[in-house]
């Protein structure tokens, strides 16, 4: 079969699928569309091809487009080469309605994205003096000298406009090409995300004729597997498939737990929030205390909030984790009003270690010592049993001291030290969270 014949078959199949998708009554109303907008992602940077930097931008952009109901069939990486960038963008424009071009907007010689776009648009380049003045102002506000090459970032292809959001010194671009468009954003994740959320996603949805509000909420869980969550929520997922009121999706996120994403679409912000609240109210009784946080609330944030609600302070003594626990807690409690402090100890200095006390006794003694040494309400500690003590490899003994009461539990994690340390931190915080809830 020729390439032309294959393309014809694929195009026909797509038309049939589109008709079926829009006509199917059981499909949630916010997934039925009359106008399709296909958007491709082109990530630019030789460092991406060499594996020096992981391309997390493309995956994040893809996730956001899926939530917004925008089709995205291709993601491409290309190095800092004019001809290859041009070829990648022209190919993307041939098969998609919009292109998000990520990276290559900086001030150095290899930042050539805007130059390539200017050639594709066919109108040359012009300098935006207001942007140039803003770049200079930002350098001066930080007491830094601005080299003149930074003004390259103020060069805008003729016919393009800059994106209003500008968290860094490189402005993003909206570049119309006929009835299609290229969006150019910096490769710095924070800057890219600000522009995506502030301008690009809304612009894409407007192009797709979508006037509704799509919002989501993430419930963070710990202690259940992805398959376990799916089994518990199976009936609810089936009910939502029938009603179209919302969708549920799982995302395994390592030491951040399993994330459950609730997605709704409504006519406005207020009704979308009400729908998310209603669905969360249904899910929480099903999952119980496996849920520890919402959206950006990680485990340490959840624990700090729980302690603050009770006006309790805490301290730690770390052995295996070597300060990782204290680092994460101080990030969640910058003023250290709840997390008062922590110390790192060698194994030989653990109370009861030399005397040969049982691992749980040693861990609880260490948690009590943390509480006493720092004068807090709560102490936290974890140790690894000695090889001769009969525990499975990679066993962690966790301990919590609340007042004079002590509690212990064990967990088995991965044998490699890096993962064992990271998972111990989260497991220990979760043990404290559950212990506090039970007292």
C-alpha positions in Angstrom: 0.0 0.0 0.0 1.4 3.5 -0.9 2.0 6.2 1.7 -0.9 8.2 0.1 -3.3 5.2 0.5 -2.2 4.7 4.1 -2.7 8.4 4.9 -6.2 8.2 3.4 -7.1 5.2 5.5 -5.9 6.8 8.7 -7.7 10.1 7.9 -11.0 8.2 7.3 -10.6 6.3 10.5 -10.1 9.5 12.4 -13.2 11.0 10.9 -15.2 7.9 11.9 -13.7 8.1 15.4 -14.5 11.8 15.7 -18.2 11.2 14.8 -18.4 8.3 17.2 -16.8 10.3 20.0 -19.1 13.2 19.7 -22.2 11.2 19.3 -21.6 8.7 22.1 -24.0 9.6 24.8 -22.1 8.0 27.7 -18.9 9.9 27.1 -18.5 12.8 29.6 -19.7 16.0 28.0 -16.5 17.8 28.5 -14.6 15.2 26.3 -17.0 15.7 23.4 -15.6 18.3 21.0 -16.7 19.8 17.8 -13.3 21.5 17.0 -10.1 19.5 17.3 -6.8 21.4 18.0 -3.7 19.3 17.7 -0.7 20.7 19.5 2.9 19.4 19.2 5.8 20.0 21.6 9.3 20.7 20.3 11.9 20.7 23.1 15.1 22.5 22.0 18.6 22.0 23.5 21.6 19.8 22.7 21.8 19.0 26.4 18.5 17.2 26.2 19.8 14.9 23.5 23.0 14.2 25.4 21.0 13.3 28.6 22.7 16.1 30.6 19.2 17.5 31.4 16.0 15.4 31.7 13.2 16.8 29.6 10.6 17.1 32.3 9.1 20.1 30.5 7.6 18.1 27.7 5.9 15.6 30.1 4.4 18.4 32.2 3.2 20.2 29.1 1.7 17.0 27.8 -0.2 16.4 31.0 -1.6 19.9 31.0 -2.8 19.6 27.4 -4.5 16.3 28.2 -6.3 17.9 31.1 -7.4 20.8 28.9 -8.7 18.4 26.2 -6.1 19.3 23.6 -4.9 16.5 21.4 -1.1 16.0 21.4 0.3 13.3 19.2 4.0 14.2 18.9 6.8 15.4 21.2 10.1 16.1 19.6 13.6 16.9 20.9 16.1 18.7 18.7 19.6 20.2 19.3 20.8 23.8 19.0 21.2 23.7 15.3 19.3 26.3 13.1 18.5 23.9 10.1 17.3 21.1 12.3 15.2 23.3 14.5 13.6 24.8 11.4 12.9 21.4 10.0 11.4 20.2 13.2 9.1 23.3 13.5 8.0 23.1 9.8 7.2 19.4 10.2 5.3 20.1 13.4 3.2 22.8 11.6 2.4 20.5 8.8 0.8 17.9 11.1 -0.5 20.0 14.0 -2.5 23.2 14.5 -0.2 24.6 17.2 3.4 24.1 18.4 4.8 24.7 21.8 8.5 25.4 21.4 10.4 25.0 24.6 13.9 26.4 25.1 16.5 28.4 23.2 15.2 31.9 24.2 18.2 33.0 26.3 21.0 35.5 25.5 23.8 33.3 24.3 24.9 32.3 20.8 23.2 28.9 20.8 19.8 30.4 21.8 18.4 30.7 18.3 14.8 29.7 18.6 13.5 33.2 18.0 15.7 33.5 14.9 14.3 30.3 13.4 10.8 31.4 14.1 11.4 34.8 12.5 12.6 33.0 9.3 9.5 30.7 9.3 7.2 33.8 9.8 9.1 35.5 7.0 9.1 39.0 8.5 12.5 39.4 10.1 13.1 40.6 13.7 12.5 43.8 15.6 13.6 44.9 19.1 11.0 45.6 21.7 12.5 48.5 23.7 10.0 48.1 26.6 11.1 44.5 27.0 14.8 45.6 26.8 14.2 48.2 29.5 12.5 45.6 31.7 15.4 43.2 31.3 17.9 46.0 32.3 15.8 47.0 35.3 15.7 43.4 36.6 19.5 43.2 36.5 19.9 46.5 38.2 17.4 45.7 40.9 19.6 42.7 41.9 22.7 44.9 41.8 24.1 43.0 38.8 25.8 44.4 35.7 23.9 43.5 32.5 25.9 42.5 29.5 24.6 43.8 26.2 24.0 40.3 24.8 21.0 40.1 27.2 19.1 42.5 24.9 18.9 39.7 22.3 16.0 38.4 24.5 14.1 41.6 23.6 14.2 40.7 19.8 10.7 39.7 18.6 9.8 38.2 15.2 7.8 40.6 13.2 4.1 39.7 13.6 4.6 37.9 16.9 3.6 39.2 20.4 5.2 38.6 23.7 3.5 36.7 26.5 2.3 38.9 29.3 3.8 36.7 32.0 7.6 37.2 32.3 9.0 35.6 35.4 12.5 35.6 34.0 14.5 37.8 31.6 13.3 35.8 28.5 9.9 36.8 27.3 7.7 34.1 25.7 6.2 34.5 22.3 2.9 33.9 20.5 3.7 33.6 16.8 0.7 33.3 14.4 1.5 31.6 11.1 -1.7 31.6 9.0 -4.4 29.9 11.0 -1.7 28.1 13.0 0.5 29.2 15.8 3.9 28.7 17.5 4.2 29.4 21.2 7.8 29.8 22.3 8.6 29.5 26.0 11.9 29.4 28.0 13.3 26.1 29.0 13.4 27.1 32.7 10.5 25.0 34.2 9.2 27.7 36.5 9.1 30.3 33.7 7.6 27.8 31.2 4.8 26.8 33.6 3.9 30.4 34.4 3.4 31.1 30.7 1.6 27.9 30.0 -0.9 28.5 32.9 -1.2 32.2 32.3 -1.6 32.4 28.5 -1.0 29.3 26.4 -3.5 26.8 27.7 -6.4 29.4 27.6 -5.4 30.4 24.1 -5.4 26.7 22.9 -8.7 26.1 24.5 -10.2 29.2 22.9 -8.9 28.0 19.5 -10.6 24.7 20.2 -13.9 26.5 20.9 -13.9 25.3 24.5 -15.4 27.8 26.8 -15.8 25.6 29.9 -13.6 25.5 33.0 -11.5 22.3 33.5 -10.1 22.0 37.0 -8.5 19.2 38.9 -7.6 18.3 42.4 -4.9 15.8 43.5 -5.4 13.6 46.6 -2.0 12.3 47.8 -2.0 8.8 49.4 0.6 6.7 51.2 0.4 3.0 52.2 -1.7 1.6 49.4 -0.5 0.3 46.0 -1.8 1.7 42.7 -3.7 -1.6 42.1 -5.0 -1.4 45.7 -6.4 2.0 45.2 -7.9 1.0 41.8 -9.6 -2.0 43.5 -11.1 0.2 46.3 -12.4 2.8 43.9 -13.5 0.4 41.1 -17.2 0.9 41.7 -16.8 4.7 41.9 -14.8 4.8 38.7 -17.5 2.8 37.0 -20.2 5.2 38.3 -18.3 8.2 37.0 -17.8 6.6 33.6 -21.6 6.3 33.4 -22.5 9.8 34.8 -19.6 11.8 33.3 -19.6 14.0 36.4 -15.8 13.6 36.8 -12.8 11.4 36.0 -10.3 9.8 38.3 -6.7 8.9 37.4 -3.8 7.5 39.3 -0.1 8.6 39.2 2.6 6.7 41.0 5.1 9.3 42.3 7.8 7.4 44.2 8.5 8.9 47.6 5.6 11.3 47.1 3.1 8.4 47.2 0.3 7.5 44.8 -1.6 10.6 43.5 -5.3 10.4 42.7 -6.3 13.1 40.3 -10.0 14.3 40.2 -10.8 16.1 36.9 -14.1 18.0 36.3 -15.4 20.5 33.8 -18.1 23.0 34.5 -19.3 26.3 33.2 -17.4 28.4 35.7 -14.9 28.4 38.6 -17.5 28.2 41.4 -19.4 25.2 40.0 -16.1 23.4 39.2 -14.9 23.9 42.7 -18.2 22.6 44.1 -17.9 19.5 41.9 -14.4 18.8 43.1 -15.5 19.3 46.7 -18.4 16.9 46.2 -16.2 14.2 44.6 -13.5 14.5 47.3 -16.3 14.1 49.9 -17.2 10.8 48.3 -13.6 9.5 48.0 -12.3 10.3 51.4 -14.4 7.8 53.3 -13.4 5.1 50.8 -9.6 5.7 51.3 -9.6 6.8 54.9 -6.2 7.8 56.4 -4.4 6.7 53.3 -5.0 10.3 52.1 -2.4 12.6 53.7 -2.5 15.7 51.5 -4.1 17.7 48.7 -2.5 19.1 45.6 1.0 20.4 46.7 0.8 19.2 50.3 3.6 16.7 50.6 4.1 14.4 53.7 6.2 16.9 55.7 3.7 19.7 55.1 0.9 17.4 56.3 2.8 16.5 59.4 3.7 20.1 60.3 0.1 21.2 59.8 -1.1 18.3 62.0 1.4 19.3 64.8 0.5 23.0 64.6 -3.2 22.2 64.9 -2.4 20.6 68.3 0.2 23.2 69.3 2.9 20.5 69.4 6.6 20.8 68.7 8.9 18.1 67.4 12.6 17.1 67.1 14.5 14.3 65.4 17.6 12.2 65.9 18.8 10.7 62.6 21.2 7.8 61.9 20.6 6.1 58.5 18.9 9.2 57.0 21.8 11.4 57.7 20.0 14.8 57.9 17.5 14.2 55.0 14.6 14.2 57.4 15.6 17.5 59.0 16.2 19.1 55.6 12.7 18.2 54.4 11.1 19.4 57.7 12.9 22.8 57.6 11.7 23.3 54.0 8.1 22.9 55.3 8.7 24.9 58.5 11.0 27.7 57.4 10.9 29.6 60.8 11.3 26.3 62.7 8.5 27.1 65.0 7.1 23.5 65.0 10.2 21.5 64.0 12.7 22.7 66.6 15.7 20.8 65.5 17.5 17.6 64.8 20.8 15.9 65.1 22.7 13.1 63.2 24.2 10.3 65.2 26.6 7.4 64.5 25.2 4.0 65.1 27.6 3.2 68.0 26.2 6.2 70.0 22.6 5.0 69.9 21.3 4.3 73.5 21.2 0.6 74.2 23.3 -0.3 71.1 26.3 -1.5 73.1 24.1 -3.1 75.7 22.4 -5.2 73.0 18.8 -3.9 73.6 16.2 -5.0 71.1 15.9 -2.8 67.9 12.5 -1.4 68.9 13.8 -0.5 72.4 16.8 1.3 70.9 14.6 3.2 68.4 12.2 4.3 71.1 15.0 5.4 73.4 16.4 7.5 70.6 13.0 9.1 69.9 12.7 9.9 73.6 16.2 11.4 73.6 15.3 13.6 70.7 12.3 14.9 72.6 14.3 15.5 75.8 17.4 17.0 74.1 15.4 19.6 72.3 12.7 20.1 74.9 9.8 19.3 72.4 6.5 17.5 72.7 7.4 14.9 70.1 10.5 13.0 69.2 11.2 11.0 66.0 13.9 8.4 65.2 14.5 5.4 63.0 17.3 2.7 63.0 18.3 -0.4 61.1 18.7 -3.6 63.0 22.0 -5.4 63.1 22.5 -8.2 60.6 22.6 -10.9 63.4 19.3 -9.8 64.9 17.2 -11.9 62.5 15.3 -9.1 60.5 14.9 -9.2 56.8 17.4 -7.1 54.8 16.4 -3.4 54.5 14.2 -3.5 57.6 13.7 -0.1 59.2 12.6 0.3 62.8 10.7 3.5 63.3 9.9 5.2 66.7 7.7 8.1 67.9 7.7 9.6 71.3 4.7 11.7 72.3 5.2 13.0 75.8 6.4 10.0 77.8 4.6 7.4 75.5 6.6 5.7 72.8 5.5 3.8 69.8 7.4 1.7 67.2 6.8 0.0 63.9 8.8 -1.7 61.2 8.9 -1.3 57.4 10.9 -3.1 54.8 12.3 -1.0 51.9 14.7 -1.3 49.0 18.2 -2.6 49.8 20.0 0.2 47.9 21.0 2.9 50.4 19.7 5.9 48.5 16.2 4.7 48.1 16.2 3.2 51.6 17.1 6.6 53.1 14.4 8.5 51.1 11.6 6.0 51.7 12.5 5.8 55.4 12.0 9.6 55.8 8.5 9.4 54.3 7.6 6.3 56.2 8.7 7.7 59.5 6.7 10.9 58.9 3.7 8.8 57.9 4.0 6.8 61.1 4.0 10.0 63.1 1.0 11.2 61.2 -1.0 8.1 61.9 0.1 7.9 65.5 -1.0 11.4 66.1 -4.3 10.7 64.5 -4.8 7.7 66.8 -4.1 9.6 70.0 
